[in-house]
Amino acid sequence: MKQRLLWIGLLTWALASCASHGPGLAGWGQAEGFAQGKAGQKSFETKAQALVQDDATSDAQTEALNRARLLALDQAARQVLTDAEYNNNAEALWRRWEKRNNEFVAVEKLEKSGPLFEGKTYGVSASFLLDRVGILRLLQRELKIKNSQGQAIVILIETPQTQDLQGLGFSSQDLETGLAGGLETRLNQAGLTAINPQNPLLAGKLTPEAWAKIIQGQANPETLQALQGIAQVVVKLNVEQVTFANSRLSINLALTAINISQAQGGAFVQTRLLAERTGGGTAQPAAMVAAAMNDLLGDLEGQFLTALLEEMNQGGSEGAKKLPYRLSLLDADQDDAEELAAGLSGLEGLKVGQAGAQGGSAWLEVRFAGSSEQFRAAFNQRAKEKELGVILLPASPGLLDLTVVAKGLL
């Protein structure tokens, strides 16, 4: 790179800056995050930085917080997308986040903020409670990125026998059928595909005896193989006990979810729920039963639904996903950023993006298939080989906003 990329006086400044300010965002600890929110919500903690222009730290904080929000949304999407699904749609997905970046944020919290590198950049550490159900719906239905084929849930009723429930006018099968239908609806609304054995996809695939063995946990390999082309998970539903006395109704429900798509699969969530309703002298049993069933379905949208979302939407490791890195080039201009981009071009696993300048410094966006530590090692090795005269400062796990400084005069 030409001599101006060596940035006047930065040998002395870089040493002083690193000594007095440490490694920037890499030196900040992990954000606290949120406890588990409602069903399908998950906490994401991100750190980001923005260049400061004309001492406008408030504007830089807003810009950094906005990027932190985008990084959280992108991370949530990466967790449910395969490498190919993500890499083939990464730029389009990022543009979608930029247009409507508050849509899936339930709560956000600024954990830490402050100037870095003698006020040249401004960093933030923030936590975001995101609606993963909404993100999954977006990926599957609107953007058509997430392939849900083969991700169906089969809902089985564990006790098919009919029993009168203490004069309520219902049988255990009535309750289980109603709950199974309600659960199927709620799972479909959450972006999952739920079906029952009577669905045309399954009709005639297995005999009643084969279904019974699945319920008992004794399915043979041939039975599982027949299901694996259609479904990933089987949910067993069982109304264990119903009592109705002195205008007080209680229903005990048990559910077990089994992953049948992998040899090492098995029950990954088991839960028991209790719904109770008390009626007055004129309370109708049918209305009490309906209300209790609605309570049970509402409870299922907690831990049980979250566990299903986690189990059925795992995008694998991020080793081959090209992550959105942003490099801050201190005391540089856009020409410097573009020359750095040219020097990095051809680096394995890297895709160069946009470059720009702001407030006496510059920035460069790249995507790289690897962790921040791997990227730093690859960057500094390329800088040494090409004699670029710059180094990438230390990174911490998960950090995507990194800082470039001049290594010194050649």
Phi, psi and omega in degrees: 000155184291167189301327183295340178289346180280352169054113191307126173072010189280350174297312179292317183295318183299317180295317180293319181296314180297323182289320186271334184244356181069200185272024179069224182302330181298338180273353179276144179285174180290141177294155184292320179080186181245152169290167181305129179269216178289175181303135177080001177262149181213147181270136176232136181243127182224159175232143181209162176220156178226153178285144180262129180242127177054040178060019180275075183292330179296317178296320180294322178296316179300316180295318180293319179294323177297318178293321178301322178295316178298320180295323178295315179298318180295321178296319178299320179292319181300328183292339182247001180251145173289169179303313182293317180301319181286307185299325181285345185230012189300312182293318179297320179294318179297319177297325177295317178297321182297324182287321185220069188276353178262356190297324186249015180264111178283313180214144172226150183219124176279111185277319184204146177205156178167165179288151179228157175051057178057036176081008180283331174231165178231127184250154175224149170235124188219159177240143182225127173265110189253150177274093181292331178296315179297320179295318179296318177300317179301313183294324184275314194261320183271309183272345179058036180268313184278122178274115182264005180298132180080009181253023184288155173247126175265126181256118181249142173266123190280335182238085185288351181291152180261126178229135175289137184258079171051045175073016180284347184087010179233159172248166176300325180293323177301314181296314182295321178296318178296317179293321179297318178295318178295320179294319178301316179298315184291324178293319177296322178294332181277004178094003175263161179252112182246134179224162176244165185301340179276353180298142180305333178297331185251344185304127177079358181289322183226151178281161175305324179295322179294319177297319180299321180292326176297315179300321182278357182075025183238026182295138178276166182303324181295321178296313180296321180297323179295328181276329188297335176285351184244319189227156177255330186225143171245130177250125177259130184240134184213121170278107187280322184204141174228128176232143179215109181208140178053045179061024178239124183247136173223139179232127176256124183239136176240138177226143175227131177250129184237128176274115182256003187275346183231151180299326181270010182291177181165190179293119180252351173206135175227134182214149174236134183235149178234129175241133180231140178221139178240128182246161176278191183296334182256009183294134178272130179305321181299319180292323179293318179296316180299318180293320179294321178296321178294323176298317180297317179295324176295319178295328180294341180279008177265243186299323184295311180295320179300318179296321178296316179299317181295317185290323190265354183227068177249115185277002181085186182288166180266013185301327182251003177276134180275104188278151184274090178274149175229122182258128174262120180259106187285141179052052181219170177236184186295327177299320178297317180297319180291325177290325175295319178301318179295322179292330180275343183305136180092354178294130184301132178083002185247141174233120183279137179246219185282157175227154179196177180223152182197129172060037178083003176227176183225169178220156179217128178261133177221161170240137183219136180273087180164168181288169180296324177294319178294321179295317180299317180297316180293320180297308184293328175294317178295319179299323178291315182296320183268000181052052182282343177075019180227161174225153175262123184292163184307147179242162174240160183306130177084353183282126182248351177256107189242166186237134180249133176229162177290137179286330180145173179288138177281000000 
